[in-house]
């Protein structure tokens, strides 16, 4: 990977730093904006703007449709059968999940 620019900043006694002007311009950052630090498998750290995710209009519409349908026809709701449960369980069998772990920023 070639380097487009290279800037240096210094950590204060409180581990704070100023984002260099070139980086602020490249990422289109302003006062009060948040940044996300991403570390890859090789230990390289990247920063990116942590902008609020926009609502997905398709998801919102789908959930509204689902809610209206459930309210209009509650008799259609039914539990899924044991075969589907077994199939779903096999698909996630190797995944470790702790339901008490807090969500990451990306998942909230």
Secondary structure as GFF3:
##gff-version 3
##sequence-region A 1 108
A	DSSP	alpha_helix	21	27	.	.	.	ID=ss1
A	DSSP	beta_strand	35	39	.	.	.	ID=ss2
A	DSSP	beta_strand	45	49	.	.	.	ID=ss3
A	DSSP	alpha_helix	57	72	.	.	.	ID=ss4
A	DSSP	three_ten_helix	74	76	.	.	.	ID=ss5
A	DSSP	alpha_helix	82	91	.	.	.	ID=ss6
###
